[in-house]
Amino acid sequence: MNPRVADVKPNQDFTLNLTFKNGEKRVFDMKPYLNIGRFTELKDKTLFSSVIPALGSIQWQNGLDLCPDTLYEESERLD
């Protein structure tokens, strides 16, 4: 089981800086998702910036979320 999200910070380039509960810091690129289904709503920067950590994952104000395993496995480690 991958670590869960402890903190998230949205960036202007539609990436997310994630801090996982194991202390690891990673960056997740949301751009590939922004043309899929309801994720298109996140092109609105105000909505994109509403992201918060929720139950070991992340969630936006409109109720969208992502699997914590996806966030970990598809993100890149920050040094």
C-alpha positions as CSV (number, residue, x, y, z in Angstrom):
1,M,0.0,0.0,0.0
2,N,1.3,3.4,-1.0
3,P,1.6,6.3,1.5
4,R,-1.4,8.6,1.8
5,V,-1.5,12.4,1.3
6,A,-0.9,14.6,4.2
7,D,-0.8,18.0,2.4
8,V,-1.4,19.4,-1.1
9,K,-0.5,22.8,-2.7
10,P,-1.8,23.7,-6.1
11,N,0.5,25.4,-8.6
12,Q,-0.3,27.8,-11.4
13,D,0.8,25.3,-14.1
14,F,-1.8,22.8,-13.0
15,T,0.6,20.6,-11.0
16,L,0.1,19.7,-7.4
17,N,2.9,19.6,-4.8
18,L,2.1,16.7,-2.5
19,T,3.4,15.8,0.9
20,F,2.8,12.2,1.8
21,K,2.4,10.9,5.4
22,N,5.8,9.2,5.1
23,G,7.3,12.7,4.6
24,E,8.0,12.2,0.9
25,K,7.4,15.3,-1.3
26,R,6.2,14.7,-4.9
27,V,4.7,16.7,-7.8
28,F,1.6,15.4,-9.7
29,D,0.8,16.8,-13.1
30,M,-3.0,17.3,-13.6
31,K,-2.7,18.5,-17.2
32,P,-3.4,15.1,-18.7
33,Y,-6.6,14.8,-16.7
34,L,-8.0,18.3,-17.7
35,N,-9.7,17.0,-20.9
36,I,-11.4,14.0,-19.3
37,G,-15.0,14.1,-18.1
38,R,-15.7,16.3,-15.1
39,F,-12.0,17.0,-14.6
40,T,-12.4,19.6,-17.4
41,E,-14.0,21.8,-14.6
42,L,-10.6,22.1,-13.0
43,K,-9.4,24.3,-15.9
44,D,-11.0,27.0,-13.8
45,K,-8.0,28.1,-11.7
46,T,-10.1,29.2,-8.8
47,L,-11.7,25.7,-8.6
48,F,-8.3,24.0,-9.2
49,S,-6.9,26.0,-6.3
50,S,-9.6,24.8,-3.9
51,V,-7.9,21.4,-3.5
52,I,-7.5,20.1,0.0
53,P,-6.2,16.9,1.6
54,A,-9.1,14.6,2.4
55,L,-9.1,11.1,3.9
56,G,-5.5,10.3,2.7
57,S,-6.2,11.7,-0.7
58,I,-7.2,15.1,-2.2
59,Q,-10.5,16.6,-3.0
60,W,-11.7,19.8,-4.8
61,Q,-14.6,22.0,-3.8
62,N,-16.8,20.4,-6.5
63,G,-16.4,17.0,-5.0
64,L,-13.9,15.6,-7.5
65,D,-11.1,13.5,-6.0
66,L,-8.3,11.2,-7.1
67,C,-7.1,7.8,-5.8
68,P,-4.1,8.2,-3.4
69,D,-2.4,5.3,-5.2
70,T,-2.7,7.2,-8.5
71,L,-1.3,10.3,-6.9
72,Y,1.7,8.5,-5.6
73,E,2.4,6.2,-8.5
74,E,2.0,8.9,-11.2
75,S,3.9,11.7,-9.4
76,E,7.6,12.5,-9.5
77,R,9.7,12.9,-6.4
78,L,10.8,16.4,-5.5
79,D,14.3,16.8,-4.2
